Amino acid sequence: MIKHLKPAIILFVLLSILTGVIYPAVVMGLAQLMFPNQANGSLMTDSSGKTTGSSLIGQPFSSPGHFWGRPSATGPFPYNAGASSGSNLGPTNPALVDAVKARVEALKAADPDNKAPVPVDLITASGSGLDPHISPAAADYQVNRIARARNIDPRKLQELVHTHTEARLWGVLGEARVNVLTLNLALDQLSH
């Protein structure tokens, strides 16, 4: 029996070292050499060098002087990267309908003069609850509120949104999008 068990244990130990230590170390080393920003979480810093978050995970912005991102459905708090999930509420669920109505009312209360239709990505959570992007339409919808709050010319804000709008990947995949954290960091730079 030991004769059959010994090769199995040796193979187990060798494969554990190969797949559990050597392979991850090589992949991590290559990632650090070839893609250091991505390998370290795509972290963003403000003008003082302080880390403010990741460009891959949404942030909670609620100040009238900042762009607001998509709502988050993660628990127990919004944008919880350790609990990525959607709300799992169907379109006919009364809880979803009530949440969307409340979000529309909050947007209208923050900018009562804005009569434009509210972009859907400002009132519905993404599938992960962590989406860091909004559509250019959602960013444009917020320009007048932010211009009033910061006393900035709305045209400057529209230029800022346009500058931070990312095109479709390879021109065909996905939609044009704006990273809210990147945009707000640039907005803070503009105001200083």
Secondary structure, DSSP 8 states (H G I E B T S, - for coil): -HHHHHHHHHHHHHHHHIIIIIHHHHHHHHHHHH-HHHHTT-EEE-TTS-EEEETTS------TTS--------SSSTT-GGG-------TT-HHHHHHHHHHHHHHHHH-TT--S---GGGTS--SSS---EE-HHHHHHHHHHHHHHHT--HHHHHHHHHHTEE--BTTTBS--EEEHHHHHHHHHHHH-
